């Protein structure tokens, strides 16, 4: 079954994170490792796409898309996520998780399909 066809079950989240400036380089390295491992190793992780504000690099945003609640709960128990969470806890000044809904979930496959390595 196509994971993207399950749009009504998907979890789409925007994580808004502020990092203490003195920890930014270390945080970014840990986040890069975690997001890559999540997408590569977890079938139910459709996307974990971290980015930062150009004008304020301490402001991190992560688009997270999970196939369903089960995939999200499974993600929280992985070694790579637990390592990320525990090793960055003191680096994070603030964290806000914003649950989102796709306006056009059918276009998601097309958007990701355009990306080539």
C-alpha positions in Angstrom: 0.0 0.0 0.0 1.3 3.5 -0.9 2.2 5.4 2.3 1.3 8.7 0.7 -2.2 7.4 -0.1 -2.9 7.3 3.6 -3.0 11.1 3.9 -5.8 11.1 6.4 -3.6 9.1 8.8 -0.4 11.0 8.3 1.1 13.1 11.0 2.5 16.4 9.7 4.3 18.5 12.1 6.4 21.7 12.1 8.9 21.8 14.9 10.0 25.3 15.9 13.2 25.2 17.8 15.5 27.9 19.2 19.0 26.8 20.0 21.4 28.5 22.4 24.1 30.2 20.1 27.0 28.5 21.8 25.6 25.1 21.0 24.5 25.7 17.4 27.3 23.9 15.6 27.1 20.8 17.8 23.3 20.8 17.6 23.2 21.0 13.8 25.7 18.0 13.6 23.5 15.9 15.9 20.3 16.9 14.1 21.8 16.1 10.7 22.8 12.6 11.8 19.4 12.0 13.4 17.3 13.2 10.4 19.3 11.2 7.9 19.1 8.0 10.0 15.3 8.5 10.5 14.5 8.8 6.8 17.0 6.0 5.8 16.1 3.5 8.4 12.4 4.0 9.2 9.8 3.1 6.5 7.1 5.1 8.3 9.2 8.3 8.3 8.3 10.1 5.1 10.3 13.2 5.8 12.3 14.9 8.5 13.6 18.1 6.8 15.5 20.4 9.1 16.3 24.0 8.1 17.1 27.3 9.7 16.2 31.0 9.2 18.8 32.8 7.1 18.6 35.9 9.3 18.7 34.0 12.6 20.4 30.6 12.3 19.6 29.7 15.9 15.9 29.4 14.8 15.6 25.9 13.5 12.5 24.5 11.8 11.8 20.9 11.0 9.1 19.6 8.7 8.2 16.1 9.9 5.9 13.8 8.1 5.1 10.3 9.4 2.9 7.7 7.7 0.7 7.4 10.7 0.6 7.5 14.5 2.2 4.0 14.8 5.2 5.2 12.7 5.5 8.3 14.9 5.4 6.3 18.1 8.0 3.9 16.7 10.2 6.8 15.7 10.3 8.1 19.3 11.7 4.7 20.5 14.6 4.5 18.0 18.2 4.6 19.1 19.0 7.5 16.9 16.0 9.6 18.1 16.8 8.9 21.8 20.4 9.8 21.2 19.3 13.1 19.5 16.8 14.0 22.3 19.1 13.2 25.2 22.3 14.8 23.8 20.6 18.1 22.7 18.3 18.6 25.7 20.6 21.3 27.2 21.1 23.0 23.8 17.5 23.8 23.2 16.2 27.2 24.5 12.7 26.6 23.3 10.6 24.0 21.4 7.1 24.3 20.0 5.5 21.4 18.0 2.8 22.6 15.6 0.5 19.9 14.1 -0.4 20.7 10.5 -2.8 19.4 7.8 -1.9 19.2 4.1 -4.0 21.3 1.9 -3.2 19.2 -1.1 -1.8 15.8 0.1 -1.9 14.3 -3.4 0.8 16.7 -4.6 3.2 15.4 -1.9 4.4 12.4 -4.0 5.1 14.7 -6.9 7.0 17.2 -4.8 9.3 14.5 -3.3 9.5 12.7 -6.7 11.2 15.8 -8.2 14.2 15.5 -5.8 17.2 13.7 -7.2 20.5 13.1 -5.4 
